[in-house]
Amino acid sequence: MPLDTLSTYSQTLLRLDGRRWNELRRITASISTQPSSDGSSLLTMGNTMVVCTITGPREGRGQRDNNNATVETELSIAPFAQMDRRRRGKNDKRVQELQTTISNAFQNHLFTHLYPRSTISILLHVLSLDGALLAACLNAASLALVDAGVPMPSILAAISSGIIADTDDPSRKPEPVLDLNTAEELELPFLSLATAAAQPDEEDKVSVLMMESRIPMGGAHNQLESMLAIGVDGCKQVRSRMEDVIRKHGAKVMAGRK
């Protein structure tokens, strides 16, 4: 049954899961969940759960770039992760698109020049999927890379944002929403973006921007601008929670060495 977007998503009311328009779902995360790997993490965003393991940096064979490390990503989605129990193989177009996006994001974000002729492998396993797949994978990979000790300028934090537009009344200002679940993604135009923390006197920089559906850019109200604005703010909230997880893990490790 289609969502009642005009009543459910008004900024003065609540969404179907009880959140307001600018409210994140519950985020929980753990680091070093797989002791046998170089780095690992377990992250949940609402009902979306992702496990990430890092292998490397290790010596790569047949690397074309002798001056930088190469980032490789392998993504698998469990058949039971969604209600339809659809099996997505390695040749699935959506999986390949996400793998390329994640690899490119960290290839440009990490200090790969410190590990020439080497490979950093990111393995992502999606155990439960309820929206924000790309954002959850990027966040889980960021935490696992921190656990692996791979240097980077800042934590890459990601989120999804959508827009509510009244097609019957074009004069009505579209309303943005943050951190969409699956039901919302099926009904609303949305995008996924990730930002990197800038210097204190600079604004955060957008590192990843994927348009997940067609978004009108003209007219009296710029929908893309509204989605980007709420998305950048959402990334700041996600980064703050990820930093709390890292600090707590670091304190636990230091306490164990005393």
C-alpha positions as CSV (number, residue, x, y, z in Angstrom):
1,M,0.0,0.0,0.0
2,P,1.5,3.4,-0.9
3,L,2.6,5.7,1.9
4,D,0.4,8.6,2.7
5,T,3.2,11.2,2.2
6,L,1.0,14.2,2.6
7,S,0.0,13.4,6.2
8,T,2.7,11.1,7.4
9,Y,5.7,13.2,6.5
10,S,4.6,16.7,7.4
11,Q,7.3,18.3,9.4
12,T,4.9,18.9,12.3
13,L,4.0,15.2,12.5
14,L,5.8,11.9,12.8
15,R,7.0,9.4,10.2
16,L,5.8,5.8,10.1
17,D,8.5,4.6,12.5
18,G,7.9,7.5,14.9
19,R,10.8,9.7,13.9
20,R,10.6,13.4,12.9
21,W,11.9,14.6,9.6
22,N,15.4,15.3,10.8
23,E,15.8,12.4,13.2
24,L,18.3,9.5,12.7
25,R,17.5,5.9,13.4
26,R,19.3,4.2,16.3
27,I,22.9,3.6,15.5
28,T,25.0,1.1,17.3
29,A,28.5,-0.1,16.5
30,S,31.4,-2.3,17.7
31,I,35.0,-2.5,16.7
32,S,37.4,-5.5,16.6
33,T,34.5,-8.0,16.3
34,Q,36.7,-10.4,14.3
35,P,40.1,-10.9,16.0
36,S,41.5,-12.9,13.1
37,S,41.2,-10.0,10.6
38,D,43.4,-6.8,10.5
39,G,40.3,-4.7,11.2
40,S,36.6,-5.3,11.7
41,S,33.4,-3.7,12.8
42,L,29.7,-4.4,13.3
43,L,27.3,-1.5,12.6
44,T,23.5,-1.2,12.7
45,M,21.5,1.7,11.5
46,G,17.9,1.0,12.4
47,N,17.2,-2.5,11.1
48,T,20.1,-2.4,8.7
49,M,23.1,-4.5,9.9
50,V,26.5,-4.7,8.3
51,V,29.6,-6.6,9.2
52,C,32.9,-5.4,7.8
53,T,36.4,-7.0,7.8
54,I,39.6,-5.5,6.5
55,T,42.6,-7.4,5.1
56,G,45.8,-5.5,4.5
57,P,47.5,-3.4,3.6
58,R,49.3,-6.4,2.1
59,E,51.6,-6.9,-0.8
60,G,49.6,-6.9,-4.0
61,R,50.3,-8.9,-7.1
62,G,50.1,-7.3,-10.5
63,Q,49.4,-3.9,-9.2
64,R,49.3,-1.2,-11.9
65,D,49.9,1.7,-9.5
66,N,53.4,1.4,-8.0
67,N,53.0,4.6,-6.0
68,N,49.7,3.9,-4.1
69,A,47.8,1.1,-2.5
70,T,44.7,-0.3,-4.3
71,V,41.4,-0.5,-2.4
72,E,39.2,-3.4,-3.3
73,T,35.7,-4.0,-2.1
74,E,33.6,-7.2,-1.9
75,L,30.0,-6.9,-0.9
76,S,27.6,-9.8,-0.1
77,I,24.0,-9.5,0.9
78,A,22.5,-12.4,2.8
79,P,19.3,-13.9,1.2
80,F,17.5,-13.5,4.5
81,A,18.5,-9.8,4.7
82,Q,15.2,-8.7,3.0
83,M,11.6,-9.8,3.0
84,D,11.7,-11.0,-0.6
85,R,14.8,-13.3,0.2
86,R,16.3,-12.4,-3.1
87,R,19.7,-13.8,-3.7
88,R,22.2,-11.2,-5.0
89,G,25.3,-12.7,-6.5
90,K,28.6,-11.0,-7.4
91,N,27.3,-10.3,-10.9
92,D,24.3,-8.4,-9.6
93,K,24.4,-4.9,-11.1
94,R,23.4,-3.2,-7.9
95,V,26.2,-5.0,-5.9
96,Q,28.8,-4.1,-8.5
97,E,27.7,-0.5,-8.4
98,L,28.0,-0.3,-4.7
99,Q,31.4,-2.1,-4.7
100,T,32.8,0.4,-7.2
101,T,31.4,3.4,-5.3
102,I,32.9,2.2,-1.9
103,S,36.3,1.4,-3.5
104,N,36.5,4.8,-5.2
105,A,35.4,6.6,-2.0
106,F,38.2,5.1,0.1
107,Q,40.8,5.1,-2.7
108,N,40.5,8.9,-2.7
109,H,40.1,9.2,1.1
110,L,42.8,7.0,2.6
111,F,46.5,7.9,2.6
112,T,47.2,5.2,0.0
113,H,50.6,6.7,-0.9
114,L,52.0,5.3,2.3
115,Y,51.5,1.7,1.1
116,P,52.8,1.5,-2.5
117,R,52.3,-1.7,-4.5
118,S,49.9,-3.0,-1.9
119,T,46.2,-3.9,-1.6
120,I,43.6,-3.0,1.0
121,S,40.6,-5.3,0.9
122,I,37.2,-4.4,2.3
123,L,34.8,-7.2,2.9
124,L,31.2,-6.3,3.7
125,H,28.4,-8.7,4.7
126,V,24.9,-7.3,4.9
127,L,22.9,-9.4,7.5
128,S,19.8,-7.2,7.6
129,L,18.6,-4.6,5.1
130,D,16.1,-1.8,5.8
131,G,17.3,1.2,3.8
132,A,20.5,3.2,3.7
133,L,22.6,0.3,2.4
134,L,25.4,2.4,0.9
135,A,25.6,4.7,4.0
136,A,25.7,1.7,6.4
137,C,28.5,0.1,4.3
138,L,30.6,3.2,4.2
139,N,30.2,3.8,8.0
140,A,31.0,0.2,8.8
141,A,34.1,0.3,6.5
142,S,35.3,3.5,8.1
143,L,35.2,2.0,11.6
144,A,36.9,-1.2,10.4
145,L,39.7,0.8,8.7
146,V,40.3,2.7,11.9
147,D,40.5,-0.6,13.7
148,A,43.0,-1.8,11.1
149,G,45.2,1.3,11.7
150,V,45.0,2.5,8.1
151,P,45.7,6.3,8.2
152,M,43.1,8.7,6.9
153,P,42.5,12.5,7.3
154,S,39.2,12.0,9.1
155,I,36.3,9.6,9.5
156,L,34.1,9.2,6.4
157,A,30.5,9.4,7.6
158,A,27.5,8.7,5.4
159,I,23.7,9.0,5.5
160,S,20.7,9.1,3.1
161,S,18.2,11.9,2.6
162,G,15.0,12.2,0.7
163,I,12.4,14.8,-0.2
164,I,8.6,15.1,0.2
165,A,7.0,17.0,-2.7
166,D,3.3,17.7,-3.2
167,T,2.7,17.0,-6.9
168,D,-0.9,18.3,-6.7
169,D,0.3,21.7,-5.3
170,P,3.7,22.8,-6.8
171,S,3.7,26.0,-4.8
172,R,4.0,23.9,-1.6
173,K,7.6,23.8,-0.4
174,P,9.1,20.3,-0.5
175,E,10.1,18.8,2.9
176,P,13.4,16.9,3.3
177,V,13.6,13.8,5.4
178,L,16.8,12.1,6.9
179,D,17.9,8.5,7.1
180,L,15.3,6.7,5.0
181,N,14.1,3.1,5.6
182,T,13.1,0.7,2.9
183,A,9.5,1.7,2.8
184,E,10.4,5.4,2.4
185,E,13.0,4.6,-0.3
186,L,10.4,2.8,-2.4
187,E,8.2,5.9,-2.4
188,L,10.4,8.9,-2.3
189,P,13.3,10.4,-4.3
190,F,16.5,10.1,-2.3
191,L,20.2,10.2,-2.4
192,S,23.2,8.9,-0.4
193,L,26.1,11.1,0.6
194,A,29.2,10.9,2.7
195,T,31.3,13.8,4.0
196,A,34.8,14.1,5.5
197,A,35.4,16.3,8.5
198,A,37.3,19.5,7.6
199,Q,39.5,21.7,9.5
200,P,37.9,23.8,12.3
201,D,37.7,26.9,10.1
202,E,36.4,25.0,7.0
203,E,33.1,23.3,6.1
204,D,32.8,19.5,5.7
205,K,33.5,18.3,2.2
206,V,31.2,15.9,0.3
207,S,33.3,12.8,-0.7
208,V,30.5,10.6,-2.0
209,L,27.2,11.6,-3.6
210,M,25.0,9.0,-5.3
211,M,21.6,9.9,-6.7
212,E,19.5,6.9,-6.0
213,S,16.6,8.1,-8.0
214,R,15.5,11.0,-10.2
215,I,15.4,14.3,-8.3
216,P,13.9,17.5,-9.8
217,M,16.4,20.3,-9.7
218,G,14.5,23.2,-11.2
219,G,11.5,25.2,-10.2
220,A,10.9,27.6,-7.3
221,H,12.3,25.2,-4.7
222,N,15.6,23.5,-5.2
223,Q,15.0,20.0,-3.9
224,L,18.6,18.8,-4.4
225,E,19.9,21.7,-2.3
226,S,17.5,20.9,0.6
227,M,18.5,17.2,0.5
228,L,22.2,18.0,0.5
229,A,21.8,20.5,3.4
230,I,20.0,18.0,5.7
231,G,22.3,15.2,4.5
232,V,25.5,17.1,5.5
233,D,24.0,17.8,8.9
234,G,23.1,14.2,9.3
235,C,26.6,13.1,8.4
236,K,27.9,15.3,11.3
237,Q,25.5,13.5,13.7
238,V,26.7,10.1,12.4
239,R,30.3,11.1,12.7
240,S,29.8,12.2,16.3
241,R,28.3,8.8,17.2
242,M,31.1,6.9,15.4
243,E,33.8,9.0,17.2
244,D,32.1,8.0,20.5
245,V,32.4,4.3,19.6
246,I,36.1,4.8,18.7
247,R,36.8,6.6,21.9
248,K,35.1,4.0,24.1
249,H,37.0,1.2,22.3
250,G,40.3,3.0,22.7
251,A,39.7,3.5,26.4
252,K,38.8,-0.2,26.8
253,V,42.0,-1.2,25.0
254,M,44.2,1.1,27.1
255,A,42.5,-0.1,30.3
256,G,43.3,-3.7,29.4
257,R,47.0,-2.9,29.0
258,K,47.4,-1.5,32.5
